[in-house]
Amino acid sequence: MKRSSLLLVAVLGLSSHFAAQAASDCAAQAAEKKLAGAAKNSFVKKCEKDALAANPATAGCETKAGEKKLAGAAKNSFVKKCVADAGGAAPAASAVGR
């Protein structure tokens, strides 16, 4: 049981790191391009989505969630569990639902 708990903590830690890294990278790219307002928001949203898709475990889990027609909290929960079961880093909930 302790081992499972430690694994879950490690996966969640990696997920928050991955999401934070993707968000900061995307924000930095938007700043380099001197984007503002709606253009910046659109760019960052697409950039973060592309970063999540680059993780094969996340992409497969996102596809499965779409096939099940999940949305919102149910989708976020499903994707987190799916990625954790696959041994990858789970995405942050805020990044998944966008």
C-alpha positions, -999 to 999 in steps of 0.1 A, spaced: 0 0 0 28 24 9 44 16 -25 12 25 -44 9 57 -24 45 67 -32 40 59 -69 9 80 -70 27 109 -53 56 106 -78 32 106 -108 13 136 -95 45 154 -89 57 147 -124 24 158 -138 24 192 -121 60 197 -132 52 187 -168 22 210 -169 41 239 -153 70 235 -177 47 234 -207 28 265 -195 60 285 -188 75 274 -222 44 284 -240 41 317 -222 78 325 -230 72 317 -267 42 340 -267 63 368 -251 90 363 -277 64 367 -305 51 398 -287 16 384 -286 -11 400 -264 -48 396 -256 -68 370 -275 -39 361 -298 -17 353 -268 -45 333 -252 -51 313 -283 -14 307 -289 -8 295 -253 -39 273 -254 -28 256 -286 8 253 -275 -2 236 -242 -25 212 -260 3 203 -284 27 198 -255 2 174 -239 -2 156 -272 35 150 -274 33 127 -244 22 94 -260 4 81 -228 -16 113 -226 -25 113 -263 -39 77 -260 -58 85 -229 -73 117 -244 -84 96 -274 -101 70 -251 -118 98 -231 -131 112 -264 -144 78 -274 -163 75 -241 -176 111 -247 -163 123 -213 -160 159 -205 -150 182 -176 -141 166 -143 -149 131 -155 -126 135 -184 -98 149 -162 -102 121 -137 -102 94 -164 -71 108 -182 -52 112 -149 -59 76 -139 -53 63 -174 -19 80 -177 -9 68 -142 -19 32 -151 2 35 -183 32 47 -162 34 81 -177 32 116 -162 -4 127 -158 -13 161 -171 -26 188 -147 -63 190 -147 -64 227 -158 -44 219 -189 -65 188 -199 -99 205 -199 -89 233 -223 
